[in-house]
Amino acid sequence: MTTAPVSPLSLPRFPRDFLWGVSTSAAQTEGAVAEDGRGRSVWDVFAAEAGRIKDGSDARVATDHYHRYREDVGLLKELGAGAYRFSVAWPRVVPDGDGPVNAAGLDFYDRLVDALLAAGIAPVPTLFHWDTPQALEERGGWLVRETAERFAAYADVVAERLGDRVEHWITLNEPAEVTLLGYGLGQHAPGRQLLFEALPAAHHQLLGHGLAVQALRAHGATNIGIANSHGPTWRASASEADTEAADLYDLLLNRLFAEPVLLGRYPDEELAALLPGPVAEDLKVISQPLDRYGINYYQPTRVGAPGADGAGAADFGGIRLPPELPFAPREIEGYPRTDFGWPVVPQALTELLVTFRERYGDRLPPVVITENGCSYEGIEDGERIAFLDGHLRALHAAMESGVDVRGYFVWSLTDNFEWAEGYARRFGLVHVDYATLARTPKASYHWLRDVLREQARR
């Protein structure tokens, strides 16, 4: 991938009402984990266990967005962002997951929403971005139905407070990663290693999504979506074994989380039989119509059967999958890589979106790319510019092919706490000095600012 300067003038024109945004999450940026009545989250507990975070860090301070949000809103305004996707920290609002509401927590999001609106930026809150209250986890977490019910009650509280000013809502972020990495492999919080016995966590998150949609609708919300992670699955070869392995991986990482929401059914009857019921009744709740379908895209995955030559040579987002799984990622060769080791394949975004349109037809709402970004070091981050330029062109190609895409959010505004990687990976448009917390816009920030200005002039 070239790192030569890419002119913002050369990008194709996007619709004038296209929503340009930037995304973050509370657990990765806010810090202030012991302030103003916030309860403990699963990530607070997970990071405190030795060896869980690769650099031994935690998110007690993170980027200190809780105290520096006005500075960050200023960066968004200067960037020209039309929207800011942030998450509401469940344990900051309802410290134990249920029970008393923490007024100070809601006050913070009041201030943030008001600051965004004053800057002309649409607030786009995500209700759950992985920070389950620890008190709920100790009662079973997403493995039990109660957590979905508690999530709906929390959604009602947030909508009651912010619904008069917030137009765009997202219920869940990446339930696939919570299921696989948090409950299946134990590489993310809460650190359980249940493999396929983690499937109830998928169902209960989706049920929580459906119940939260009901709560938001009750408060008059008319623009609701979910943010699911998706990417094309490429089979390692045309062999029957590799094809079956790739199909299973695609089912578990893509279709398992899209089809209950979009089609009102699980993609496999045998899999559905493993889920806690009443599944048929729950699917009616899960599949309520959405106004937007959010897709987080980072990379495709090449998959083959386990035990074959090269099996297990690659990883899933920096995390190796155990050999007992019935599929194994393989290296994707011939493409540049981010500092995370992820292949940079912009055209796979076009492939993904066209596949979704063909697979789901009129059941697919208008799409928003709710996350797309890359990890690179340095302030003069030409690689990130090339990444964003390539993916915006790929997105435009999908739109020209007939996919209804309404918005694009870059991950992320600032460098932040990158989950199990700690602070070793930098996804931000803005560099953060973790010793001083000083913010320095990178070359990619200035490039995107110029892109947005040019798009606004057309």
One Martini backbone bead per residue (centre of mass of N, CA, C, O) as a GRO file, in nm:
protein
  458
    1MET     BB    1   0.094   0.037   0.025
    2THR     BB    2   0.076   0.350  -0.021
    3THR     BB    3   0.224   0.670   0.136
    4ALA     BB    4   0.144   0.871  -0.041
    5PRO     BB    5  -0.010   1.139  -0.099
    6VAL     BB    6  -0.362   1.202  -0.066
    7SER     BB    7  -0.607   1.360  -0.221
    8PRO     BB    8  -0.910   1.490  -0.126
    9LEU     BB    9  -1.001   1.563  -0.430
   10SER     BB   10  -1.008   1.247  -0.541
   11LEU     BB   11  -1.260   1.185  -0.420
   12PRO     BB   12  -1.557   1.089  -0.429
   13ARG     BB   13  -1.883   1.170  -0.418
   14PHE     BB   14  -2.098   1.224  -0.161
   15PRO     BB   15  -2.366   1.267  -0.014
   16ARG     BB   16  -2.483   1.540   0.154
   17ASP     BB   17  -2.630   1.342   0.387
   18PHE     BB   18  -2.384   1.220   0.478
   19LEU     BB   19  -2.246   1.050   0.762
   20TRP     BB   20  -1.981   1.190   0.947
   21GLY     BB   21  -1.761   1.002   1.168
   22VAL     BB   22  -1.670   0.914   1.511
   23SER     BB   23  -1.522   0.666   1.729
   24THR     BB   24  -1.591   0.533   2.063
   25SER     BB   25  -1.526   0.434   2.411
   26ALA     BB   26  -1.552   0.429   2.744
   27ALA     BB   27  -1.344   0.202   2.837
   28GLN     BB   28  -1.104   0.348   2.648
   29THR     BB   29  -1.134   0.675   2.764
   30GLU     BB   30  -1.252   0.791   3.036
   31GLY     BB   31  -1.204   0.676   3.300
   32ALA     BB   32  -1.288   0.737   3.615
   33VAL     BB   33  -1.362   0.453   3.772
   34ALA     BB   34  -1.383   0.593   4.091
   35GLU     BB   35  -1.598   0.812   4.005
   36ASP     BB   36  -1.908   0.930   4.072
   37GLY     BB   37  -2.030   0.619   4.130
   38ARG     BB   38  -1.887   0.413   3.977
   39GLY     BB   39  -1.879   0.101   3.880
   40ARG     BB   40  -1.781  -0.205   3.815
   41SER     BB   41  -1.622  -0.377   3.560
   42VAL     BB   42  -1.503  -0.637   3.382
   43TRP     BB   43  -1.245  -0.474   3.295
   44ASP     BB   44  -1.139  -0.400   3.571
   45VAL     BB   45  -1.098  -0.693   3.666
   46PHE     BB   46  -0.933  -0.810   3.432
   47ALA     BB   47  -0.689  -0.600   3.444
   48ALA     BB   48  -0.610  -0.688   3.749
   49GLU     BB   49  -0.507  -0.942   3.621
   50ALA     BB   50  -0.247  -1.114   3.575
   51GLY     BB   51  -0.175  -1.122   3.218
   52ARG     BB   52  -0.418  -0.997   3.054
   53ILE     BB   53  -0.239  -0.752   2.983
   54LYS     BB   54   0.032  -0.717   2.787
   55ASP     BB   55   0.139  -0.429   2.938
   56GLY     BB   56  -0.005  -0.407   3.235
   57SER     BB   57  -0.248  -0.237   3.205
   58ASP     BB   58  -0.511   0.017   3.229
   59ALA     BB   59  -0.835   0.222   3.254
   60ARG     BB   60  -0.832   0.441   3.485
   61VAL     BB   61  -0.753   0.677   3.267
   62ALA     BB   62  -0.661   0.667   2.986
   63THR     BB   63  -0.774   0.971   2.825
   64ASP     BB   64  -0.967   1.140   3.013
   65HIS     BB   65  -1.258   1.208   2.893
   66TYR     BB   66  -1.422   1.287   3.142
   67HIS     BB   67  -1.243   1.567   3.170
   68ARG     BB   68  -1.176   1.611   2.829
   69TYR     BB   69  -1.433   1.645   2.643
   70ARG     BB   70  -1.410   1.935   2.536
   71GLU     BB   71  -1.153   1.891   2.376
   72ASP     BB   72  -1.270   1.662   2.198
   73VAL     BB   73  -1.495   1.829   2.074
   74GLY     BB   74  -1.303   2.030   1.941
   75LEU     BB   75  -1.176   1.822   1.751
   76LEU     BB   76  -1.438   1.749   1.604
   77LYS     BB   77  -1.501   2.030   1.496
   78GLU     BB   78  -1.238   2.074   1.335
   79LEU     BB   79  -1.280   1.821   1.155
   80GLY     BB   80  -1.609   1.805   1.074
   81ALA     BB   81  -1.792   1.634   1.226
   82GLY     BB   82  -2.130   1.512   1.233
   83ALA     BB   83  -2.042   1.272   1.436
   84TYR     BB   84  -2.058   1.095   1.764
   85ARG     BB   85  -1.942   0.784   1.871
   86PHE     BB   86  -2.042   0.668   2.179
   87SER     BB   87  -2.039   0.540   2.511
   88VAL     BB   88  -2.229   0.410   2.763
   89ALA     BB   89  -2.170   0.344   3.095
   90TRP     BB   90  -2.331   0.131   3.276
   91PRO     BB   91  -2.170   0.163   3.562
   92ARG     BB   92  -2.227   0.479   3.568
   93VAL     BB   93  -2.549   0.457   3.582
   94VAL     BB   94  -2.558   0.136   3.686
   95PRO     BB   95  -2.342   0.005   3.896
   96ASP     BB   96  -2.501  -0.302   3.931
   97GLY     BB   97  -2.717  -0.309   3.671
   98ASP     BB   98  -2.907  -0.256   3.912
   99GLY     BB   99  -3.103  -0.033   4.059
  100PRO     BB  100  -2.958   0.233   4.133
  101VAL     BB  101  -2.917   0.549   4.009
  102ASN     BB  102  -2.656   0.753   3.876
  103ALA     BB  103  -2.664   1.085   3.849
  104ALA     BB  104  -2.369   1.158   3.774
  105GLY     BB  105  -2.357   0.988   3.519
  106LEU     BB  106  -2.583   1.131   3.362
  107ASP     BB  107  -2.456   1.413   3.372
  108PHE     BB  108  -2.223   1.359   3.183
  109TYR     BB  109  -2.400   1.296   2.926
  110ASP     BB  110  -2.535   1.564   2.923
  111ARG     BB  111  -2.281   1.734   2.873
  112LEU     BB  112  -2.189   1.594   2.615
  113VAL     BB  113  -2.440   1.639   2.442
  114ASP     BB  114  -2.444   1.948   2.465
  115ALA     BB  115  -2.162   1.996   2.342
  116LEU     BB  116  -2.220   1.870   2.068
  117LEU     BB  117  -2.461   2.046   1.984
  118ALA     BB  118  -2.306   2.319   2.007
  119ALA     BB  119  -2.101   2.203   1.768
  120GLY     BB  120  -2.280   2.040   1.547
  121ILE     BB  121  -2.303   1.742   1.678
  122ALA     BB  122  -2.402   1.422   1.660
  123PRO     BB  123  -2.523   1.207   1.886
  124VAL     BB  124  -2.401   0.845   1.925
  125PRO     BB  125  -2.514   0.621   2.128
  126THR     BB  126  -2.388   0.340   2.301
  127LEU     BB  127  -2.506   0.113   2.538
  128PHE     BB  128  -2.296  -0.134   2.449
  129HIS     BB  129  -1.920  -0.165   2.514
  130TRP     BB  130  -1.836  -0.432   2.722
  131ASP     BB  131  -1.923  -0.293   3.023
  132THR     BB  132  -2.010  -0.491   3.237
  133PRO     BB  133  -2.130  -0.525   3.527
  134GLN     BB  134  -1.991  -0.710   3.775
  135ALA     BB  135  -2.245  -0.786   3.936
  136LEU     BB  136  -2.373  -0.938   3.693
  137GLU     BB  137  -2.148  -1.140   3.635
  138GLU     BB  138  -2.179  -1.284   3.920
  139ARG     BB  139  -2.484  -1.379   3.796
  140GLY     BB  140  -2.375  -1.463   3.473
  141GLY     BB  141  -2.434  -1.258   3.279
  142TRP     BB  142  -2.481  -1.337   2.937
  143LEU     BB  143  -2.575  -1.636   3.024
  144VAL     BB  144  -2.824  -1.477   3.131
  145ARG     BB  145  -3.139  -1.337   3.108
  146GLU     BB  146  -3.128  -1.103   3.313
  147THR     BB  147  -2.931  -0.915   3.159
  148ALA     BB  148  -3.128  -0.833   2.937
  149GLU     BB  149  -3.334  -0.701   3.129
  150ARG     BB  150  -3.137  -0.495   3.257
  151PHE     BB  151  -3.064  -0.354   2.994
  152ALA     BB  152  -3.346  -0.240   2.935
  153ALA     BB  153  -3.366  -0.066   3.189
  154TYR     BB  154  -3.119   0.107   3.123
  155ALA     BB  155  -3.220   0.216   2.850
  156ASP     BB  156  -3.456   0.369   2.974
  157VAL     BB  157  -3.291   0.567   3.141
  158VAL     BB  158  -3.132   0.699   2.908
  159ALA     BB  159  -3.375   0.784   2.732
  160GLU     BB  160  -3.510   0.966   2.940
  161ARG     BB  161  -3.261   1.172   2.948
  162LEU     BB  162  -3.166   1.191   2.614
  163GLY     BB  163  -3.416   1.175   2.404
  164ASP     BB  164  -3.456   1.494   2.345
  165ARG     BB  165  -3.145   1.500   2.181
  166VAL     BB  166  -3.143   1.212   2.058
  167GLU     BB  167  -3.148   1.042   1.741
  168HIS     BB  168  -2.910   0.835   1.765
  169TRP     BB  169  -2.896   0.470   1.802
  170ILE     BB  170  -2.713   0.213   1.987
  171THR     BB  171  -2.703  -0.082   2.141
  172LEU     BB  172  -2.469  -0.273   2.023
  173ASN     BB  173  -2.128  -0.399   2.041
  174GLU     BB  174  -2.002  -0.673   1.928
  175PRO     BB  175  -2.123  -0.968   2.022
  176ALA     BB  176  -1.913  -1.163   1.903
  177GLU     BB  177  -1.668  -1.083   2.083
  178VAL     BB  178  -1.793  -1.139   2.355
  179THR     BB  179  -1.842  -1.435   2.301
  180LEU     BB  180  -1.565  -1.537   2.199
  181LEU     BB  181  -1.350  -1.371   2.383
  182GLY     BB  182  -1.504  -1.371   2.666
  183TYR     BB  183  -1.651  -1.678   2.672
  184GLY     BB  184  -1.482  -1.876   2.487
  185LEU     BB  185  -1.149  -1.788   2.529
  186GLY     BB  186  -1.059  -1.559   2.754
  187GLN     BB  187  -0.921  -1.281   2.619
  188HIS     BB  188  -1.162  -1.139   2.745
  189ALA     BB  189  -1.393  -1.001   2.897
  190PRO     BB  190  -1.441  -1.225   3.165
  191GLY     BB  191  -1.252  -1.492   3.098
  192ARG     BB  192  -1.397  -1.723   2.954
  193GLN     BB  193  -1.375  -2.098   2.868
  194LEU     BB  194  -1.643  -2.238   2.668
  195LEU     BB  195  -1.681  -2.211   2.385
  196PHE     BB  196  -1.982  -2.337   2.279
  197GLU     BB  197  -2.103  -2.259   2.572
  198ALA     BB  198  -2.128  -1.940   2.485
  199LEU     BB  199  -2.399  -1.902   2.319
  200PRO     BB  200  -2.592  -1.762   2.525
  201ALA     BB  201  -2.453  -1.483   2.495
  202ALA     BB  202  -2.564  -1.425   2.218
  203HIS     BB  203  -2.869  -1.441   2.275
  204HIS     BB  204  -2.881  -1.231   2.513
  205GLN     BB  205  -2.780  -0.992   2.354
  206LEU     BB  206  -3.003  -0.994   2.139
  207LEU     BB  207  -3.230  -0.964   2.340
  208GLY     BB  208  -3.132  -0.697   2.456
  209HIS     BB  209  -3.162  -0.545   2.198
  210GLY     BB  210  -3.471  -0.580   2.160
  211LEU     BB  211  -3.551  -0.452   2.434
  212ALA     BB  212  -3.412  -0.177   2.376
  213VAL     BB  213  -3.581  -0.101   2.136
  214GLN     BB  214  -3.843  -0.081   2.294
  215ALA     BB  215  -3.749   0.140   2.488
  216LEU     BB  216  -3.682   0.354   2.272
  217ARG     BB  217  -3.960   0.367   2.136
  218ALA     BB  218  -4.111   0.463   2.395
  219HIS     BB  219  -3.927   0.746   2.353
  220GLY     BB  220  -3.933   0.806   2.022
  221ALA     BB  221  -3.741   0.649   1.858
  222THR     BB  222  -3.621   0.662   1.489
  223ASN     BB  223  -3.288   0.583   1.521
  224ILE     BB  224  -3.200   0.249   1.504
  225GLY     BB  225  -2.920   0.033   1.598
  226ILE     BB  226  -2.646  -0.178   1.520
  227ALA     BB  227  -2.301  -0.314   1.596
  228ASN     BB  228  -2.158  -0.525   1.373
  229SER     BB  229  -1.923  -0.761   1.302
  230HIS     BB  230  -1.771  -0.778   0.970
  231GLY     BB  231  -1.653  -1.028   0.722
  232PRO     BB  232  -1.506  -1.189   0.496
  233THR     BB  233  -1.498  -1.534   0.397
  234TRP     BB  234  -1.213  -1.720   0.310
  235ARG     BB  235  -1.120  -1.989   0.155
  236ALA     BB  236  -0.833  -2.181   0.137
  237SER     BB  237  -1.005  -2.379  -0.047
  238ALA     BB  238  -1.195  -2.614  -0.254
  239SER     BB  239  -1.228  -2.798  -0.043
  240GLU     BB  240  -1.446  -2.952   0.161
  241ALA     BB  241  -1.312  -2.889   0.435
  242ASP     BB  242  -1.265  -2.582   0.389
  243THR     BB  243  -1.557  -2.510   0.324
  244GLU     BB  244  -1.684  -2.599   0.593
  245ALA     BB  245  -1.512  -2.421   0.777
  246ALA     BB  246  -1.588  -2.146   0.649
  247ASP     BB  247  -1.895  -2.171   0.691
  248LEU     BB  248  -1.886  -2.187   1.000
  249TYR     BB  249  -1.746  -1.923   1.054
  250ASP     BB  250  -1.955  -1.744   0.910
  251LEU     BB  251  -2.189  -1.823   1.089
  252LEU     BB  252  -2.061  -1.729   1.371
  253LEU     BB  253  -1.959  -1.422   1.275
  254ASN     BB  254  -2.217  -1.335   1.094
  255ARG     BB  255  -2.505  -1.487   1.085
  256LEU     BB  256  -2.567  -1.514   1.395
  257PHE     BB  257  -2.600  -1.178   1.413
  258ALA     BB  258  -2.786  -1.104   1.160
  259GLU     BB  259  -3.043  -1.296   1.124
  260PRO     BB  260  -3.210  -1.242   1.379
  261VAL     BB  261  -3.243  -0.937   1.306
  262LEU     BB  262  -3.332  -0.959   0.987
  263LEU     BB  263  -3.505  -1.261   0.985
  264GLY     BB  264  -3.591  -1.418   1.261
  265ARG     BB  265  -3.335  -1.622   1.252
  266TYR     BB  266  -3.143  -1.889   1.259
  267PRO     BB  267  -2.900  -2.046   1.044
  268ASP     BB  268  -2.937  -2.301   1.252
  269GLU     BB  269  -3.113  -2.548   1.405
  270GLU     BB  270  -2.901  -2.685   1.586
  271LEU     BB  271  -2.807  -2.424   1.718
  272ALA     BB  272  -3.082  -2.327   1.828
  273ALA     BB  273  -3.110  -2.581   2.023
  274LEU     BB  274  -2.871  -2.462   2.221
  275LEU     BB  275  -3.059  -2.245   2.312
  276PRO     BB  276  -3.216  -2.043   2.518
  277GLY     BB  277  -3.535  -2.000   2.609
  278PRO     BB  278  -3.770  -1.881   2.402
  279VAL     BB  279  -3.669  -1.857   2.087
  280ALA     BB  280  -3.915  -1.780   1.914
  281GLU     BB  281  -4.002  -1.540   2.093
  282ASP     BB  282  -3.733  -1.387   2.096
  283LEU     BB  283  -3.715  -1.331   1.785
  284LYS     BB  284  -3.941  -1.119   1.785
  285VAL     BB  285  -3.767  -0.915   1.943
  286ILE     BB  286  -3.494  -0.912   1.781
  287SER     BB  287  -3.658  -0.847   1.481
  288GLN     BB  288  -3.705  -0.568   1.490
  289PRO     BB  289  -3.715  -0.297   1.328
  290LEU     BB  290  -3.472  -0.106   1.165
  291ASP     BB  291  -3.304   0.194   1.057
  292ARG     BB  292  -3.017   0.061   1.106
  293TYR     BB  293  -2.704  -0.098   0.992
  294GLY     BB  294  -2.421  -0.184   1.162
  295ILE     BB  295  -2.073  -0.185   1.047
  296ASN     BB  296  -1.776  -0.350   1.138
  297TYR     BB  297  -1.467  -0.295   0.958
  298TYR     BB  298  -1.129  -0.455   0.891
  299GLN     BB  299  -1.136  -0.770   0.779
  300PRO     BB  300  -1.060  -1.051   0.643
  301THR     BB  301  -1.100  -1.422   0.642
  302ARG     BB  302  -0.899  -1.705   0.633
  303VAL     BB  303  -1.029  -2.046   0.595
  304GLY     BB  304  -0.978  -2.373   0.744
  305ALA     BB  305  -0.896  -2.666   0.826
  306PRO     BB  306  -0.787  -2.844   1.069
  307GLY     BB  307  -0.452  -2.983   1.042
  308ALA     BB  308  -0.350  -2.844   0.814
  309ASP     BB  309  -0.159  -2.681   0.624
  310GLY     BB  310  -0.133  -2.378   0.810
  311ALA     BB  311  -0.288  -2.419   1.048
  312GLY     BB  312  -0.285  -2.148   1.272
  313ALA     BB  313  -0.104  -1.913   1.146
  314ALA     BB  314  -0.328  -1.741   1.230
  315ASP     BB  315  -0.549  -1.489   1.354
  316PHE     BB  316  -0.788  -1.321   1.579
  317GLY     BB  317  -0.716  -1.016   1.639
  318GLY     BB  318  -0.442  -1.130   1.801
  319ILE     BB  319  -0.587  -1.419   1.851
  320ARG     BB  320  -0.555  -1.740   1.923
  321LEU     BB  321  -0.679  -2.033   1.819
  322PRO     BB  322  -0.774  -2.326   1.910
  323PRO     BB  323  -0.731  -2.654   1.783
  324GLU     BB  324  -1.035  -2.765   1.861
  325LEU     BB  325  -1.142  -2.622   1.643
  326PRO     BB  326  -1.326  -2.650   1.320
  327PHE     BB  327  -1.119  -2.411   1.262
  328ALA     BB  328  -0.866  -2.210   1.065
  329PRO     BB  329  -0.670  -1.965   1.029
  330ARG     BB  330  -0.511  -1.784   0.764
  331GLU     BB  331  -0.309  -1.643   0.570
  332ILE     BB  332  -0.296  -1.322   0.408
  333GLU     BB  333  -0.157  -1.265   0.108
  334GLY     BB  334  -0.048  -0.965  -0.069
  335TYR     BB  335  -0.073  -0.759   0.175
  336PRO     BB  336  -0.080  -0.518   0.368
  337ARG     BB  337  -0.001  -0.414   0.711
  338THR     BB  338  -0.061  -0.356   1.014
  339ASP     BB  339   0.056  -0.332   1.337
  340PHE     BB  340  -0.149  -0.582   1.401
  341GLY     BB  341  -0.146  -0.770   1.125
  342TRP     BB  342  -0.357  -0.665   0.934
  343PRO     BB  343  -0.508  -0.681   0.648
  344VAL     BB  344  -0.528  -0.465   0.360
  345VAL     BB  345  -0.878  -0.477   0.223
  346PRO     BB  346  -1.090  -0.278   0.074
  347GLN     BB  347  -1.255  -0.466  -0.130
  348ALA     BB  348  -1.394  -0.629   0.105
  349LEU     BB  349  -1.608  -0.419   0.164
  350THR     BB  350  -1.758  -0.441  -0.096
  351GLU     BB  351  -1.816  -0.742  -0.076
  352LEU     BB  352  -1.978  -0.735   0.185
  353LEU     BB  353  -2.208  -0.540   0.099
  354VAL     BB  354  -2.306  -0.699  -0.147
  355THR     BB  355  -2.369  -0.958   0.006
  356PHE     BB  356  -2.584  -0.839   0.193
  357ARG     BB  357  -2.778  -0.747  -0.024
  358GLU     BB  358  -2.816  -1.033  -0.153
  359ARG     BB  359  -2.897  -1.191   0.112
  360TYR     BB  360  -3.130  -0.965   0.238
  361GLY     BB  361  -3.231  -0.733   0.091
  362ASP     BB  362  -3.517  -0.575   0.222
  363ARG     BB  363  -3.405  -0.653   0.523
  364LEU     BB  364  -3.197  -0.431   0.474
  365PRO     BB  365  -3.104  -0.166   0.599
  366PRO     BB  366  -2.956   0.097   0.619
  367VAL     BB  367  -2.615   0.163   0.614
  368VAL     BB  368  -2.350   0.177   0.866
  369ILE     BB  369  -2.023   0.260   0.927
  370THR     BB  370  -1.921   0.228   1.266
  371GLU     BB  371  -1.636   0.091   1.176
  372ASN     BB  372  -1.301   0.215   1.067
  373GLY     BB  373  -0.958   0.099   1.097
  374CYS     BB  374  -0.612   0.157   1.229
  375SER     BB  375  -0.278   0.050   1.321
  376TYR     BB  376  -0.041   0.316   1.389
  377GLU     BB  377   0.242   0.479   1.403
  378GLY     BB  378   0.259   0.804   1.444
  379ILE     BB  379   0.201   1.125   1.304
  380GLU     BB  380   0.304   1.049   1.009
  381ASP     BB  381   0.027   0.866   0.885
  382GLY     BB  382   0.016   0.749   0.577
  383GLU     BB  383  -0.118   0.470   0.612
  384ARG     BB  384  -0.390   0.577   0.714
  385ILE     BB  385  -0.463   0.740   0.471
  386ALA     BB  386  -0.462   0.504   0.271
  387PHE     BB  387  -0.675   0.341   0.416
  388LEU     BB  388  -0.909   0.545   0.405
  389ASP     BB  389  -0.911   0.593   0.105
  390GLY     BB  390  -0.963   0.298   0.019
  391HIS     BB  391  -1.233   0.259   0.185
  392LEU     BB  392  -1.394   0.490   0.056
  393ARG     BB  393  -1.386   0.377  -0.228
  394ALA     BB  394  -1.519   0.105  -0.159
  395LEU     BB  395  -1.780   0.227  -0.054
  396HIS     BB  396  -1.861   0.374  -0.314
  397ALA     BB  397  -1.878   0.120  -0.487
  398ALA     BB  398  -2.114  -0.004  -0.332
  399MET     BB  399  -2.311   0.227  -0.387
  400GLU     BB  400  -2.299   0.196  -0.701
  401SER     BB  401  -2.418  -0.111  -0.662
  402GLY     BB  402  -2.678  -0.041  -0.444
  403VAL     BB  403  -2.589   0.030  -0.166
  404ASP     BB  404  -2.733   0.154   0.135
  405VAL     BB  405  -2.537   0.421   0.245
  406ARG     BB  406  -2.527   0.674   0.525
  407GLY     BB  407  -2.237   0.606   0.673
  408TYR     BB  408  -1.913   0.706   0.844
  409PHE     BB  409  -1.684   0.561   1.090
  410VAL     BB  410  -1.407   0.627   1.263
  411TRP     BB  411  -1.139   0.431   1.399
  412SER     BB  412  -1.033   0.686   1.599
  413LEU     BB  413  -0.998   0.968   1.751
  414THR     BB  414  -0.818   0.831   1.972
  415ASP     BB  415  -0.608   0.705   2.140
  416ASN     BB  416  -0.618   0.388   2.335
  417PHE     BB  417  -0.754   0.132   2.503
  418GLU     BB  418  -0.670  -0.199   2.361
  419TRP     BB  419  -0.745  -0.391   2.565
  420ALA     BB  420  -0.533  -0.660   2.572
  421GLU     BB  421  -0.305  -0.452   2.450
  422GLY     BB  422  -0.353  -0.183   2.559
  423TYR     BB  423  -0.112   0.077   2.447
  424ALA     BB  424   0.021  -0.058   2.172
  425ARG     BB  425  -0.226   0.057   2.009
  426ARG     BB  426  -0.293   0.295   1.729
  427PHE     BB  427  -0.614   0.438   1.610
  428GLY     BB  428  -0.576   0.738   1.597
  429LEU     BB  429  -0.608   1.071   1.480
  430VAL     BB  430  -0.507   1.117   1.778
  431HIS     BB  431  -0.252   1.175   1.976
  432VAL     BB  432  -0.142   1.019   2.288
  433ASP     BB  433   0.012   1.116   2.580
  434TYR     BB  434   0.023   0.911   2.859
  435ALA     BB  435   0.178   1.107   3.056
  436THR     BB  436  -0.002   1.391   2.975
  437LEU     BB  437  -0.257   1.374   2.763
  438ALA     BB  438  -0.177   1.488   2.507
  439ARG     BB  439  -0.297   1.629   2.208
  440THR     BB  440  -0.219   1.518   1.857
  441PRO     BB  441  -0.265   1.570   1.551
  442LYS     BB  442  -0.258   1.396   1.272
  443ALA     BB  443  -0.232   1.363   0.941
  444SER     BB  444  -0.511   1.218   0.921
  445TYR     BB  445  -0.677   1.442   1.040
  446HIS     BB  446  -0.614   1.659   0.825
  447TRP     BB  447  -0.712   1.496   0.586
  448LEU     BB  448  -1.007   1.453   0.680
  449ARG     BB  449  -1.077   1.748   0.706
  450ASP     BB  450  -1.039   1.803   0.401
  451VAL     BB  451  -1.248   1.605   0.302
  452LEU     BB  452  -1.496   1.732   0.446
  453ARG     BB  453  -1.472   2.009   0.314
  454GLU     BB  454  -1.495   1.911   0.022
  455GLN     BB  455  -1.769   1.767   0.047
  456ALA     BB  456  -1.926   2.029   0.138
  457ARG     BB  457  -1.870   2.187  -0.143
  458ARG     BB  458  -2.026   1.984  -0.357
   0.00000   0.00000   0.00000
